[in-house]
Amino acid sequence: MISVELARALRVAGLDWTPAPGDRFVVPDRDMDQDVFVISDMAIDVHHFRSGTVIGFNGTTEWALDSIEQGAVVWLPRESQLRDLLGEGFVRLERSLDGYAVVAAKDEVLVRHHDTDVEQAYARAVLAQLR
């Protein structure tokens, strides 16, 4: 899973998110950065209002949060989502002794984005594409 810091960097760089079932996110800066939530049609879903998009927590009587604005949460994209975001820029994934490298093309130049975690490597490649 990518770090909250890297997820924030992706958002700042302009990564758009349309919340969908299966998406992971955190509610940062409320002493909950380590709690990962998953959008589900059964427990956590998305409501679109004229005033904006909110993420609703259905049936969570043990928690005093019914909903939260989308902008107040940080999306943690999965490996497959990150690979899809790279699109045709994705060249290959390499395994190394100490982790993974995502090789991506940017401006016809191949660049390796290395990390010990595969999703982090993909996220670094997406971040480079956005910059």
Secondary structure, 3 states (H helix, E strand, C coil): CCCHHHHHHHHHCCCCCCCCCCCEEECCCCCCCCCEEECCCCCEEEEEECCEEEEEECCCCCCCCCEEEHHHCEEECCHHHHHHHHHHHEEEEEEECCEEEEEEEECCEEEEEEECCHHHHHHHHHHHHHC
